[in-house]
Amino acid sequence: MKRVTILFDLDGTLIDSTEAILESFTYAFAKFGDAVPKREEILHLIGHPLDFMFVHLGIKEPEKYVRAYKEHYRRIACEKTTLLPGAREAVVEAATFAKLGVVTTKTGLYSKELLEYMGLMHYFGALVGREDVIHPKPHPEPIYKAMHQLQAHKEHTYMIGDTCLDMEAAHAAAIEGVAVTCGYQKPKELQRCAKRSKKDALEAVLYIKHRYKS
């Protein structure tokens, strides 16, 4: 059994689904006759669960908006999502020395479909999405669930993510977090929650590999 476990966030860490996310928010707001929030307002909230995002965009009862978003997102997600530079190489490299999992606030079903479409799902032994937990990141529950599925040991488990939600969840779960600056949170914002940061997932994986080998 491989000793090291690496958990990856998705949006801003491995994938860029900005276009699909923005289009799906536009669809949901337009469907109910509401003004669409500014692009920057939406992007600032990526990483949080959808209901949280809609509430913070002014929707008091977000359930039907979330359903409309998902209805559209699932139709366009594969077409309008790309891997970030170095992401495929990061996953392939990580799989040579670690057990891999995904911990995301995206819907797990859609996340699995995306990763299968990109030819990467088979590298992951666990995928924990929003519907799989009561408390999403920054709560440690999704990390605990992925670790349980992978039979991981916390002293040899790492979380790679692009937001403070990822780093705070890692801290709460007593594992090491490695932030990446290629995503949605600005490097200066990450400084308040991350002990270490790398430019992208591949650099983060190589850092972990170096620690594992040393």
N, C-alpha and C positions, 0 to 999 in steps of 0.2 A: 504493500500500500504506500502510495506517495505521501510524504509527510506534510508538504506545504499545500495550503489551500489559498486560492486567489478568487475573490468575489469581485465582479465587475458591475458597475452601474451601466446603463445603456445610453440614454440621451446625453450627448456632450462628452461621453467617455469613449464609446465604441461607435456610435452612430450619429448621423446628423439628419434628424427628421424635422428640421425647422419649417421647411415649406409645408409639409403635411400637417404639422401642428397648427400653424397660422391659418392655413386654409380651412381646417376643421373648426377652429374657433370662429372664423368668419361665417362659415356655414351655420353653426349653431345660433349665433347672435342674429343673423339675418333671418333665419327660419322663424324666429319669434318676434321679428320686427324691431330689434334693438340695435342701437348704434354699436358698431364694432370698435373695441378698444384699440388704442395705438399699439403698433407692433412692439415697441419697447416695453410697454406695460405687460404684454403677454410673455415676452422673452424673459423678463425679470423673474417670472414665477415658475418657469420650467424646472422640473425636479420635484415639485409638490404634486400631490394627487389632484385630479381634475376637479373634484368638488371644491377643494380649497381654492384652486385657481379661479373658478367661476365666482365664488363668494367674494374673493378679493378684487374681482373685476366688476363688482356691483350687483351680482345676482343673489338675491336672498334665498331663493329656493332653487338650487342648481340641478336637481335630479333630471328634469326633462332636457336641460341643456347638455348634461353629461351624456345622456342617451343619444341626442342628436349629434354631438361631437363624435362619439364612437361609431355611429352609423356611417358617417362620412369618412372618418379616419380609416376604418378597416378597408374601405373601397380603394383608397389611394395610397395607403402606407408603403407598400412594397415599391410602387412606381416612384414615389417621391421621397424615398429615404436612401441615403448613401452611407457607406462606411467612412469614418474619419480616416485621414492619412495615418498609416501605420497600425490601424486597428486589427486588420486581418493578421498581419505579422505578429502583433502582440498576442493574440489568442493562440496562434500556432506555436509560438515560442513558449508561452506559458504552459501549454499542454505537455511540453517535453519534460517538465519537472514538477508540475503541480496538478492538483484536482481543481476544477474550475466550476464556478457558479455565477449566476446573474441575480442581482438584487435590485429591483427597479420599482418605481411607483407607477409605471405603465401597467396596463392590463396584461397579465401574464400570457393569456391566449394570443394576443396580437404580437407580443414580444417574441413568442416562440415561432409564430408564422414568419416574422421578419427575419429571424436568425436562420430559419430553415431556407428561406428564399435566398439568403446570402451565403448559404453553404457552411454555416458555422455552428448550428445548433448541436451537432453531434459531439462537439468538444466539451459541452457543458453537462455536468452530472446533476445540476439542480438549477431551477429557475423559479424565483419567488417574485410574484407580481402583486399588484394592489389587492386583487381579490383573494389572495392567499393568506392575508393577515388582518388582524383587527387594527393594529397600530402600525402605520407605515413609517419609513424614515422621517425624522431622525430617531425614532424609537428603535431599540435594538431588535425588536421581534423578528423582522424579516431576515436579519443577519443570523440570529439564533436558528431560525427555521432552515435556512440554507446550510448552515454548519451541521445541523442535525442530519440532514439528508446526505451530506457528504462525509459524515463521521469525522468532522474536522476537530482539531485541537486549537484552542484560541491562541496559544502561544506561537503557533505556526500558521496563523490565518491573517490574510491581508485584504483590505477593501480598497479598490481603486475607483475613484469617482471625481466628478468635476464641481461639486457643490459642497457647501458646509453641511447640508443634510447628510451627505455620505460620510463626511468626517465626524460629525457628531454622533451618528449611528455607530460608527466604528469605535469611537471612544466609549460610548455607553455599553458596547458589547465587549469591551476590554481587548480589542484586537488593534492591529496597526493600520492606520489609514494613510493612503498615498494619494494626494490630490493631483489632478491634471489640469493644466491651464488652457487646454484646447476647447473647453466647453462654454457653458453659459454664465459662469460666475467669474468676475474679474479677479485677476491675481491679487490685487490689494485686498479684496474681500476674503479671499481664501486664506490670507495670512493670519486672520484672526482665529481660524479654526483648524488649520493644518500645520503639523509640525514639519512636514516635508512636502514638496510639490515637484512635479516633473512636467515637461511640456506636453506629453501625450501618453497614451496607454503603453506603447512600446517601450518608451524610456522608463516608465514605472515598472513594467515587467522585468526589464533588464536590471533595474535597481534591486528588485526582490531576488532575482536569480543570483546576483552577486552576493547578497547577504546569505542566501541559502548555501551557496558553494563555499563561502569563506569560513 
